[in-house]
Amino acid sequence: MAGTTTIGGDLTVNRLGFGAMRLTGQGIWGHPADRDNAVAVLRRAVELGTTFIDTADSYGPHVNEELIKRALHPYADDLVIATKGGLLRTGPDQWVPLGRPAYLRQAVETSLVRLGVERIDLYQLHRVDPEVPLEDQVGVLGELRDEGKIRHIGLSEVGVDQVRAARAVVPVVSVQNLYNLANRGHEDVLEHCEANGIAFIPWFPVATGDLARPGGVLDAAAAEYGATPAQLALAWLLRRSPVVLPIPGTSSLAHLEENTAAAGVELAPEAFEKLSALA
């Protein structure tokens, strides 16, 4: 089984989380077409054992956090809601980094209200703003942590040097980067996180692309395990490192059930090596 991982030394969660981004309108803009379905997906995720849900103030914007509160508040004691700030939305599929300290402070304060909490367990800098010194961006998050409004600080889409620079200012407990079986461009970041006890949260974790083509290694392995290619992609991530915390997202109850079942797929060493050699 997937087991658990501990973030920041005190947040123990099941290692297959849920990414809530898709529970919005097209272009990650506005409300989902079926709000009741979105609420049902969130509640079912928790029923299936999910204890880590990832969101951001930019999803909607604001809609995603509000949906989570509607569906799950008051939150179970073991449920961690992680959110992010630092991206300004100007329209569907438009994302503008904005890391000015005053803006990040406002983002945290309004996320607290939308989520209905007094402290955010994990707050992640969604993107590093190249126009603002990194130490200023994480510095204000450190101030909010000292004020008791943030429990732990994470980063998103960063390189090893940025992780090191941020850790010189504040404790960093997680990194959320694009990483999956077909795209391992951040292998060095994962290795750095593993060496330093930092949770690594791969987004877009079930991407398989051409690897799932009929007759290929992934297709053959899926047949052998009686699993889907998406389940094998998640199982590969779970075996890749104990610090990996995948957050597959969907707006479909059926896909949610499928993704969650990946926690029960245990890859044999030889199968893991074959899949690892694909990219």
Disulfide bonds with the S-S distance in Angstrom:
none
